[in-house]
Amino acid sequence: MYKLNKNSNQIMITHMINDNFLGYISHVGNEAYHKKNDDSVAIINHLENENLRLLIVADGTSDTEYGATAALYLTEELKKWFQTLPISYINTMPTLKSVFWGKMREINKELLDKYHGNGATTLVCAIVGEKETLIANSGDSRGYIVSHGELKQVTFDHLMWFKYNDPDSILKDDIRFMKGNSYISRSIGTSEEDFRPDVTVLDNNDYEALLLFTDGITDIVSDSKIKFIYDKNLPDEVLLKIIHEAVDSNPEAISKEALTRFEGRMHMINNFTTPGKDNATMLLFKKL
């Protein structure tokens, strides 16, 4: 299925493979300075086995001139690499981690050689093998799973704020309201020093769904709201309703509890979210 809204700001693609739902949605946002979408997203099946797949969400950094180009380049290079990767590599996790890291280092160097640090992107991706799933991230694009009825973030936000403050001094929901929360401490294409993607390995039996987001969604929509929409809707409606929350909902006020936590540090927060302030992209893989 393919959907495009009337003003061409939103694209949605979904399909079913062997009773699994796979789909993504991306919206350019509402801000005039975001006339183009810097996000890149893809679902790729292996050429020899459609049950082996690569899921990619990347967000070109807006503070670099070629961020959107970097996100697209990263996506296209990973797609080509994965489709011809030996199946034995995908299903042997130590080997997969090694060859994935090598490919990512190669892409990072190519971006540096071409754009000299002026073309960078975040990344969250999942490689789904027959028994295990590798999830990798760099920057603030997030990966979640739904497991035993719970929504759990399985990536860590690489934010500059955490380099100078104790991450335990705020709660997860506070990040959406923090000023400067878009400044990331790691990316692909910025420098050799910043190239440190995190890698997590999951047993395929330990989750029923994977959800990948750019910060254009998670800066606006809380985890509890994501979970509520996920529980109450069919998968394609989950995509549509979460993107609506990210782009077209009413601003949400910071909680009274958060205001108490930030007493004396009010200069660090925004009182309201700003829906549609950024490109917003979500990918969903759900086992049915």
Contacts in CASP RR format, 6 or more apart in sequence:
PFRMAT RR
TARGET T0000
AUTHOR 0000-0000-0000
METHOD contacts of the structure
MODEL  1
MYKLNKNSNQIMITHMINDNFLGYISHVGNEAYHKKNDDSVAIINHLENE
NLRLLIVADGTSDTEYGATAALYLTEELKKWFQTLPISYINTMPTLKSVF
WGKMREINKELLDKYHGNGATTLVCAIVGEKETLIANSGDSRGYIVSHGE
LKQVTFDHLMWFKYNDPDSILKDDIRFMKGNSYISRSIGTSEEDFRPDVT
VLDNNDYEALLLFTDGITDIVSDSKIKFIYDKNLPDEVLLKIIHEAVDSN
PEAISKEALTRFEGRMHMINNFTTPGKDNATMLLFKKL
1 12 0 8 1.000
1 13 0 8 1.000
1 14 0 8 1.000
1 15 0 8 1.000
1 236 0 8 1.000
2 11 0 8 1.000
2 12 0 8 1.000
2 13 0 8 1.000
3 10 0 8 1.000
3 11 0 8 1.000
3 12 0 8 1.000
3 13 0 8 1.000
4 10 0 8 1.000
4 11 0 8 1.000
4 12 0 8 1.000
9 27 0 8 1.000
9 28 0 8 1.000
9 29 0 8 1.000
10 25 0 8 1.000
10 26 0 8 1.000
10 27 0 8 1.000
10 28 0 8 1.000
10 243 0 8 1.000
11 25 0 8 1.000
11 26 0 8 1.000
12 23 0 8 1.000
12 24 0 8 1.000
12 25 0 8 1.000
12 26 0 8 1.000
12 236 0 8 1.000
12 239 0 8 1.000
12 240 0 8 1.000
13 23 0 8 1.000
13 24 0 8 1.000
13 25 0 8 1.000
13 43 0 8 1.000
14 21 0 8 1.000
14 22 0 8 1.000
14 23 0 8 1.000
14 24 0 8 1.000
14 235 0 8 1.000
14 236 0 8 1.000
14 239 0 8 1.000
15 22 0 8 1.000
15 23 0 8 1.000
16 22 0 8 1.000
16 288 0 8 1.000
17 45 0 8 1.000
17 50 0 8 1.000
17 51 0 8 1.000
18 50 0 8 1.000
18 51 0 8 1.000
19 287 0 8 1.000
19 288 0 8 1.000
20 285 0 8 1.000
20 286 0 8 1.000
20 287 0 8 1.000
20 288 0 8 1.000
21 235 0 8 1.000
21 236 0 8 1.000
21 284 0 8 1.000
21 285 0 8 1.000
21 286 0 8 1.000
21 288 0 8 1.000
22 43 0 8 1.000
22 53 0 8 1.000
22 55 0 8 1.000
22 284 0 8 1.000
22 285 0 8 1.000
23 43 0 8 1.000
23 235 0 8 1.000
23 236 0 8 1.000
23 239 0 8 1.000
23 283 0 8 1.000
23 284 0 8 1.000
23 285 0 8 1.000
24 41 0 8 1.000
24 42 0 8 1.000
24 43 0 8 1.000
24 57 0 8 1.000
24 239 0 8 1.000
24 281 0 8 1.000
24 282 0 8 1.000
24 283 0 8 1.000
24 284 0 8 1.000
25 239 0 8 1.000
25 240 0 8 1.000
25 242 0 8 1.000
25 243 0 8 1.000
25 281 0 8 1.000
25 282 0 8 1.000
26 37 0 8 1.000
26 39 0 8 1.000
26 41 0 8 1.000
26 279 0 8 1.000
26 280 0 8 1.000
26 281 0 8 1.000
26 282 0 8 1.000
27 37 0 8 1.000
27 243 0 8 1.000
27 246 0 8 1.000
27 247 0 8 1.000
27 276 0 8 1.000
27 279 0 8 1.000
27 280 0 8 1.000
27 281 0 8 1.000
28 34 0 8 1.000
28 35 0 8 1.000
28 36 0 8 1.000
28 37 0 8 1.000
28 279 0 8 1.000
29 247 0 8 1.000
29 276 0 8 1.000
29 277 0 8 1.000
29 278 0 8 1.000
29 279 0 8 1.000
29 280 0 8 1.000
30 247 0 8 1.000
30 275 0 8 1.000
30 276 0 8 1.000
30 277 0 8 1.000
31 276 0 8 1.000
31 277 0 8 1.000
31 278 0 8 1.000
34 278 0 8 1.000
34 279 0 8 1.000
36 68 0 8 1.000
37 68 0 8 1.000
37 279 0 8 1.000
37 281 0 8 1.000
38 59 0 8 1.000
38 60 0 8 1.000
38 61 0 8 1.000
38 62 0 8 1.000
38 67 0 8 1.000
38 68 0 8 1.000
38 71 0 8 1.000
38 279 0 8 1.000
39 57 0 8 1.000
39 58 0 8 1.000
39 59 0 8 1.000
39 60 0 8 1.000
39 71 0 8 1.000
39 214 0 8 1.000
39 279 0 8 1.000
39 280 0 8 1.000
39 281 0 8 1.000
40 56 0 8 1.000
40 57 0 8 1.000
40 58 0 8 1.000
40 59 0 8 1.000
40 60 0 8 1.000
40 68 0 8 1.000
40 71 0 8 1.000
40 72 0 8 1.000
40 74 0 8 1.000
40 75 0 8 1.000
40 121 0 8 1.000
41 56 0 8 1.000
41 57 0 8 1.000
41 58 0 8 1.000
41 75 0 8 1.000
41 281 0 8 1.000
41 283 0 8 1.000
42 54 0 8 1.000
42 55 0 8 1.000
42 56 0 8 1.000
42 75 0 8 1.000
42 78 0 8 1.000
42 79 0 8 1.000
43 53 0 8 1.000
43 54 0 8 1.000
43 55 0 8 1.000
43 56 0 8 1.000
43 283 0 8 1.000
43 285 0 8 1.000
44 53 0 8 1.000
44 54 0 8 1.000
44 55 0 8 1.000
44 56 0 8 1.000
44 78 0 8 1.000
44 79 0 8 1.000
44 82 0 8 1.000
44 83 0 8 1.000
45 51 0 8 1.000
45 52 0 8 1.000
45 53 0 8 1.000
46 52 0 8 1.000
46 53 0 8 1.000
46 54 0 8 1.000
46 82 0 8 1.000
46 83 0 8 1.000
46 85 0 8 1.000
46 87 0 8 1.000
46 90 0 8 1.000
47 83 0 8 1.000
47 84 0 8 1.000
48 87 0 8 1.000
49 87 0 8 1.000
51 128 0 8 1.000
51 129 0 8 1.000
51 130 0 8 1.000
52 87 0 8 1.000
52 90 0 8 1.000
52 91 0 8 1.000
52 127 0 8 1.000
52 128 0 8 1.000
52 129 0 8 1.000
52 130 0 8 1.000
53 127 0 8 1.000
53 128 0 8 1.000
53 129 0 8 1.000
53 285 0 8 1.000
54 78 0 8 1.000
54 79 0 8 1.000
54 82 0 8 1.000
54 125 0 8 1.000
54 126 0 8 1.000
54 127 0 8 1.000
54 128 0 8 1.000
55 125 0 8 1.000
55 126 0 8 1.000
55 127 0 8 1.000
55 128 0 8 1.000
55 210 0 8 1.000
55 212 0 8 1.000
55 283 0 8 1.000
55 285 0 8 1.000
56 74 0 8 1.000
56 75 0 8 1.000
56 78 0 8 1.000
56 79 0 8 1.000
56 123 0 8 1.000
56 125 0 8 1.000
56 212 0 8 1.000
56 283 0 8 1.000
57 123 0 8 1.000
57 124 0 8 1.000
57 125 0 8 1.000
57 141 0 8 1.000
57 212 0 8 1.000
57 213 0 8 1.000
57 214 0 8 1.000
57 281 0 8 1.000
57 282 0 8 1.000
57 283 0 8 1.000
58 71 0 8 1.000
58 72 0 8 1.000
58 74 0 8 1.000
58 75 0 8 1.000
58 121 0 8 1.000
58 122 0 8 1.000
58 123 0 8 1.000
58 124 0 8 1.000
58 125 0 8 1.000
58 141 0 8 1.000
58 188 0 8 1.000
59 71 0 8 1.000
59 121 0 8 1.000
59 122 0 8 1.000
59 140 0 8 1.000
59 141 0 8 1.000
59 214 0 8 1.000
59 215 0 8 1.000
59 216 0 8 1.000
59 279 0 8 1.000
59 281 0 8 1.000
60 67 0 8 1.000
60 68 0 8 1.000
60 70 0 8 1.000
60 71 0 8 1.000
60 119 0 8 1.000
60 120 0 8 1.000
60 121 0 8 1.000
60 122 0 8 1.000
61 67 0 8 1.000
61 70 0 8 1.000
61 119 0 8 1.000
61 120 0 8 1.000
61 121 0 8 1.000
61 122 0 8 1.000
61 184 0 8 1.000
61 187 0 8 1.000
61 190 0 8 1.000
62 182 0 8 1.000
64 70 0 8 1.000
64 115 0 8 1.000
64 117 0 8 1.000
64 118 0 8 1.000
64 119 0 8 1.000
64 120 0 8 1.000
64 190 0 8 1.000
65 115 0 8 1.000
65 118 0 8 1.000
65 119 0 8 1.000
66 115 0 8 1.000
66 118 0 8 1.000
66 119 0 8 1.000
67 119 0 8 1.000
67 120 0 8 1.000
67 121 0 8 1.000
69 115 0 8 1.000
69 119 0 8 1.000
70 111 0 8 1.000
70 115 0 8 1.000
70 119 0 8 1.000
70 120 0 8 1.000
70 121 0 8 1.000
70 188 0 8 1.000
70 189 0 8 1.000
71 121 0 8 1.000
71 122 0 8 1.000
73 107 0 8 1.000
73 110 0 8 1.000
73 111 0 8 1.000
74 107 0 8 1.000
74 111 0 8 1.000
74 121 0 8 1.000
74 123 0 8 1.000
74 188 0 8 1.000
77 103 0 8 1.000
77 107 0 8 1.000
77 110 0 8 1.000
78 103 0 8 1.000
78 107 0 8 1.000
78 125 0 8 1.000
81 103 0 8 1.000
82 127 0 8 1.000
85 99 0 8 1.000
88 95 0 8 1.000
89 95 0 8 1.000
89 96 0 8 1.000
89 99 0 8 1.000
90 96 0 8 1.000
90 127 0 8 1.000
90 129 0 8 1.000
90 130 0 8 1.000
91 129 0 8 1.000
91 130 0 8 1.000
91 131 0 8 1.000
91 132 0 8 1.000
93 132 0 8 1.000
93 134 0 8 1.000
93 201 0 8 1.000
96 127 0 8 1.000
96 134 0 8 1.000
97 134 0 8 1.000
97 199 0 8 1.000
97 201 0 8 1.000
100 127 0 8 1.000
100 134 0 8 1.000
100 136 0 8 1.000
100 199 0 8 1.000
101 197 0 8 1.000
101 199 0 8 1.000
104 136 0 8 1.000
104 188 0 8 1.000
104 195 0 8 1.000
104 197 0 8 1.000
105 195 0 8 1.000
107 188 0 8 1.000
108 188 0 8 1.000
108 189 0 8 1.000
108 192 0 8 1.000
108 195 0 8 1.000
109 192 0 8 1.000
111 117 0 8 1.000
111 119 0 8 1.000
111 120 0 8 1.000
111 188 0 8 1.000
111 189 0 8 1.000
112 189 0 8 1.000
112 191 0 8 1.000
112 192 0 8 1.000
115 189 0 8 1.000
117 189 0 8 1.000
117 190 0 8 1.000
117 191 0 8 1.000
119 189 0 8 1.000
119 190 0 8 1.000
120 187 0 8 1.000
120 188 0 8 1.000
120 189 0 8 1.000
120 190 0 8 1.000
121 187 0 8 1.000
121 188 0 8 1.000
121 189 0 8 1.000
122 137 0 8 1.000
122 138 0 8 1.000
122 139 0 8 1.000
122 140 0 8 1.000
122 141 0 8 1.000
122 184 0 8 1.000
122 187 0 8 1.000
122 188 0 8 1.000
122 214 0 8 1.000
122 215 0 8 1.000
123 136 0 8 1.000
123 137 0 8 1.000
123 138 0 8 1.000
123 139 0 8 1.000
123 141 0 8 1.000
123 188 0 8 1.000
123 197 0 8 1.000
124 135 0 8 1.000
124 136 0 8 1.000
124 137 0 8 1.000
124 141 0 8 1.000
124 142 0 8 1.000
124 143 0 8 1.000
124 155 0 8 1.000
124 212 0 8 1.000
124 213 0 8 1.000
125 135 0 8 1.000
125 136 0 8 1.000
125 137 0 8 1.000
125 212 0 8 1.000
126 133 0 8 1.000
126 134 0 8 1.000
126 135 0 8 1.000
126 136 0 8 1.000
126 143 0 8 1.000
126 210 0 8 1.000
126 212 0 8 1.000
126 285 0 8 1.000
127 133 0 8 1.000
127 134 0 8 1.000
128 204 0 8 1.000
128 210 0 8 1.000
128 285 0 8 1.000
129 204 0 8 1.000
130 204 0 8 1.000
131 203 0 8 1.000
131 204 0 8 1.000
132 201 0 8 1.000
132 202 0 8 1.000
132 203 0 8 1.000
132 204 0 8 1.000
133 201 0 8 1.000
133 202 0 8 1.000
133 203 0 8 1.000
133 204 0 8 1.000
133 207 0 8 1.000
133 210 0 8 1.000
134 199 0 8 1.000
134 200 0 8 1.000
134 201 0 8 1.000
135 143 0 8 1.000
135 154 0 8 1.000
135 155 0 8 1.000
135 199 0 8 1.000
135 200 0 8 1.000
135 201 0 8 1.000
135 202 0 8 1.000
135 210 0 8 1.000
136 197 0 8 1.000
136 198 0 8 1.000
136 199 0 8 1.000
136 200 0 8 1.000
137 143 0 8 1.000
137 155 0 8 1.000
137 156 0 8 1.000
137 158 0 8 1.000
137 197 0 8 1.000
137 198 0 8 1.000
138 158 0 8 1.000
138 186 0 8 1.000
138 187 0 8 1.000
138 188 0 8 1.000
138 195 0 8 1.000
138 196 0 8 1.000
138 197 0 8 1.000
138 198 0 8 1.000
139 157 0 8 1.000
139 158 0 8 1.000
139 159 0 8 1.000
139 184 0 8 1.000
139 185 0 8 1.000
139 186 0 8 1.000
139 187 0 8 1.000
140 157 0 8 1.000
140 158 0 8 1.000
140 159 0 8 1.000
140 181 0 8 1.000
140 182 0 8 1.000
140 184 0 8 1.000
140 215 0 8 1.000
140 218 0 8 1.000
141 155 0 8 1.000
141 212 0 8 1.000
141 213 0 8 1.000
141 214 0 8 1.000
141 215 0 8 1.000
142 153 0 8 1.000
142 155 0 8 1.000
142 157 0 8 1.000
142 212 0 8 1.000
142 213 0 8 1.000
142 215 0 8 1.000
142 218 0 8 1.000
143 153 0 8 1.000
143 154 0 8 1.000
143 155 0 8 1.000
143 210 0 8 1.000
143 211 0 8 1.000
143 212 0 8 1.000
143 213 0 8 1.000
144 151 0 8 1.000
144 152 0 8 1.000
144 153 0 8 1.000
144 154 0 8 1.000
144 210 0 8 1.000
144 211 0 8 1.000
144 212 0 8 1.000
144 213 0 8 1.000
144 223 0 8 1.000
144 226 0 8 1.000
145 151 0 8 1.000
145 152 0 8 1.000
145 154 0 8 1.000
145 202 0 8 1.000
145 206 0 8 1.000
145 207 0 8 1.000
145 208 0 8 1.000
145 209 0 8 1.000
145 210 0 8 1.000
145 211 0 8 1.000
146 152 0 8 1.000
146 207 0 8 1.000
146 208 0 8 1.000
146 209 0 8 1.000
146 211 0 8 1.000
146 227 0 8 1.000
146 230 0 8 1.000
146 286 0 8 1.000
147 206 0 8 1.000
147 207 0 8 1.000
147 208 0 8 1.000
149 208 0 8 1.000
150 227 0 8 1.000
151 211 0 8 1.000
151 223 0 8 1.000
151 226 0 8 1.000
151 227 0 8 1.000
151 230 0 8 1.000
153 172 0 8 1.000
153 223 0 8 1.000
154 200 0 8 1.000
154 202 0 8 1.000
155 198 0 8 1.000
155 200 0 8 1.000
156 198 0 8 1.000
157 175 0 8 1.000
158 184 0 8 1.000
158 185 0 8 1.000
158 186 0 8 1.000
158 187 0 8 1.000
158 198 0 8 1.000
159 175 0 8 1.000
159 181 0 8 1.000
159 183 0 8 1.000
159 184 0 8 1.000
159 185 0 8 1.000
160 180 0 8 1.000
160 183 0 8 1.000
160 184 0 8 1.000
160 185 0 8 1.000
161 178 0 8 1.000
161 180 0 8 1.000
161 181 0 8 1.000
161 183 0 8 1.000
162 185 0 8 1.000
163 185 0 8 1.000
170 178 0 8 1.000
170 261 0 8 1.000
171 258 0 8 1.000
171 261 0 8 1.000
172 223 0 8 1.000
173 222 0 8 1.000
173 223 0 8 1.000
173 255 0 8 1.000
173 258 0 8 1.000
174 254 0 8 1.000
174 258 0 8 1.000
174 261 0 8 1.000
174 262 0 8 1.000
174 269 0 8 1.000
175 181 0 8 1.000
175 219 0 8 1.000
176 218 0 8 1.000
176 219 0 8 1.000
176 220 0 8 1.000
176 222 0 8 1.000
176 252 0 8 1.000
176 273 0 8 1.000
177 254 0 8 1.000
177 258 0 8 1.000
177 269 0 8 1.000
177 270 0 8 1.000
177 271 0 8 1.000
177 272 0 8 1.000
177 273 0 8 1.000
178 268 0 8 1.000
178 269 0 8 1.000
178 270 0 8 1.000
179 267 0 8 1.000
179 268 0 8 1.000
179 269 0 8 1.000
179 270 0 8 1.000
181 215 0 8 1.000
181 219 0 8 1.000
182 215 0 8 1.000
182 219 0 8 1.000
182 278 0 8 1.000
185 194 0 8 1.000
186 194 0 8 1.000
186 195 0 8 1.000
186 196 0 8 1.000
186 197 0 8 1.000
187 194 0 8 1.000
188 195 0 8 1.000
188 197 0 8 1.000
189 195 0 8 1.000
208 286 0 8 1.000
208 287 0 8 1.000
209 230 0 8 1.000
209 284 0 8 1.000
209 285 0 8 1.000
209 286 0 8 1.000
209 287 0 8 1.000
210 283 0 8 1.000
210 284 0 8 1.000
210 285 0 8 1.000
210 286 0 8 1.000
211 226 0 8 1.000
211 230 0 8 1.000
211 282 0 8 1.000
211 283 0 8 1.000
211 284 0 8 1.000
211 285 0 8 1.000
212 282 0 8 1.000
212 283 0 8 1.000
212 284 0 8 1.000
213 281 0 8 1.000
213 282 0 8 1.000
213 283 0 8 1.000
214 278 0 8 1.000
214 279 0 8 1.000
214 280 0 8 1.000
214 281 0 8 1.000
214 282 0 8 1.000
215 278 0 8 1.000
216 246 0 8 1.000
216 276 0 8 1.000
216 277 0 8 1.000
216 278 0 8 1.000
216 279 0 8 1.000
216 280 0 8 1.000
216 281 0 8 1.000
217 242 0 8 1.000
217 243 0 8 1.000
217 245 0 8 1.000
217 246 0 8 1.000
217 280 0 8 1.000
217 281 0 8 1.000
217 282 0 8 1.000
219 273 0 8 1.000
219 277 0 8 1.000
219 278 0 8 1.000
220 245 0 8 1.000
220 246 0 8 1.000
220 249 0 8 1.000
220 252 0 8 1.000
220 273 0 8 1.000
220 274 0 8 1.000
220 275 0 8 1.000
220 276 0 8 1.000
220 277 0 8 1.000
220 280 0 8 1.000
221 242 0 8 1.000
221 245 0 8 1.000
221 246 0 8 1.000
221 249 0 8 1.000
222 252 0 8 1.000
225 245 0 8 1.000
226 242 0 8 1.000
229 238 0 8 1.000
229 241 0 8 1.000
229 242 0 8 1.000
229 245 0 8 1.000
230 238 0 8 1.000
233 241 0 8 1.000
235 284 0 8 1.000
235 286 0 8 1.000
235 288 0 8 1.000
238 284 0 8 1.000
239 282 0 8 1.000
239 284 0 8 1.000
242 282 0 8 1.000
243 280 0 8 1.000
243 282 0 8 1.000
245 275 0 8 1.000
246 275 0 8 1.000
246 276 0 8 1.000
246 280 0 8 1.000
247 275 0 8 1.000
247 276 0 8 1.000
247 280 0 8 1.000
248 275 0 8 1.000
248 276 0 8 1.000
249 275 0 8 1.000
250 275 0 8 1.000
251 272 0 8 1.000
251 273 0 8 1.000
251 274 0 8 1.000
251 275 0 8 1.000
252 272 0 8 1.000
252 273 0 8 1.000
253 271 0 8 1.000
253 272 0 8 1.000
254 269 0 8 1.000
254 270 0 8 1.000
254 271 0 8 1.000
254 272 0 8 1.000
258 269 0 8 1.000
259 266 0 8 1.000
262 268 0 8 1.000
262 269 0 8 1.000
END
